Structure formats: structure tokens, C-alpha cells
Amino acid sequence: MKAALYLRVANDDQNKAITAQELNLRDWANKRGYEVASVFSDRTPGTSLDRPGLQALLSELPSGQFDAVLVLSLIHI
């Protein structure tokens, strides 16, 4: 099965965080037999609805290039 990854951080200062998200998701996918077909990302504040990476992912959904979308949720309390 093929998977797309969606990564998001709040700003450009969080490059390490977005890299960590990608590494974690790739590891998760590989362990479960997924091939990573595409990676989409956004560096936008949580309040912004301007997310070109998410829009690109959504526009490619009907193409069938991937069977799943993987997203890492990080919750800080």
C-alpha cells in the first residue's frame, strides 16, 4: 500500500520538529509495509487556514496515488 505523509509546524523555527515528524511517520509506515509515495507539509500558525500543503494533498486524493494519509499528532499539555 502507498501512503502520503502530512507534516505541519507552526513556524519556520520548528524545522527540527517537522523533520522528526517525517522520520517518525516513515518509520511507522515502513514497519507496517507502507510505501511512502508523497510528502506534504505546511509551516503555518494553527489559526491560519492558508495551508498549501494540505490543499495539495486534498487535490491529489482522487488520483489514487496513495491509499492512506499518515499524520502525527503531538499534543502538549
C-alpha positions as CSV (number, residue, x, y, z in Angstrom):
1,M,0.0,0.0,0.0
2,K,1.1,3.5,-0.7
3,A,0.9,6.4,1.8
4,A,1.1,10.1,1.8
5,L,2.6,11.9,4.8
6,Y,1.2,15.3,6.0
7,L,3.5,17.3,8.2
8,R,2.8,20.6,9.9
9,V,4.5,23.0,12.3
10,A,3.5,26.5,13.4
11,N,6.6,28.4,12.0
12,D,9.9,28.1,10.2
13,D,11.8,27.9,13.5
14,Q,10.5,24.4,14.0
15,N,12.5,22.7,11.2
16,K,13.7,20.0,13.7
17,A,10.1,19.2,14.6
18,I,9.0,18.8,11.0
19,T,12.0,16.5,10.4
20,A,11.2,14.5,13.5
21,Q,7.6,14.1,12.3
22,E,8.7,12.8,8.9
23,L,11.2,10.4,10.4
24,N,8.6,9.0,12.9
25,L,5.9,8.6,10.2
26,R,8.4,7.0,7.7
27,D,9.4,4.5,10.5
28,W,5.8,3.8,11.3
29,A,4.9,3.3,7.6
30,N,8.0,1.0,6.9
31,K,7.2,-1.2,9.9
32,R,3.7,-1.7,8.5
33,G,4.6,-2.3,4.9
34,Y,3.5,1.1,3.5
35,E,5.5,2.7,0.7
36,V,5.7,6.5,1.2
37,A,4.5,7.9,-2.1
38,S,4.2,11.6,-1.3
39,V,5.1,14.1,1.5
40,F,3.1,17.3,2.0
41,S,4.0,19.9,4.6
42,D,3.0,23.3,5.9
43,R,4.7,25.8,8.2
44,T,1.8,27.9,9.3
45,P,0.3,29.1,12.6
46,G,-2.5,27.0,14.0
47,T,-5.0,29.8,13.4
48,S,-4.2,30.1,9.7
49,L,-6.4,28.5,7.2
50,D,-3.8,29.1,4.4
51,R,-2.3,25.6,4.2
52,P,-1.0,25.0,0.7
53,G,0.5,21.6,1.6
54,L,-2.9,20.4,2.9
55,Q,-4.7,21.8,-0.2
56,A,-2.2,19.9,-2.5
57,L,-2.8,16.7,-0.5
58,L,-6.5,17.1,-0.8
59,S,-6.4,17.8,-4.5
60,E,-4.4,14.6,-5.1
61,L,-6.7,12.4,-3.1
62,P,-8.9,11.5,-6.1
63,S,-5.8,10.5,-8.2
64,G,-5.3,7.2,-6.4
65,Q,-1.6,7.8,-6.0
66,F,-1.8,6.7,-2.3
67,D,-4.1,4.6,-0.2
68,A,-3.7,6.3,3.1
69,V,-2.7,9.6,4.7
70,L,-0.5,9.5,7.7
71,V,-0.4,12.3,10.2
72,L,1.5,12.6,13.5
73,S,-0.4,14.2,16.3
74,L,1.6,15.9,19.0
75,I,-0.3,17.2,22.0
76,H,1.5,19.3,24.6
77,I,-0.4,19.9,27.8
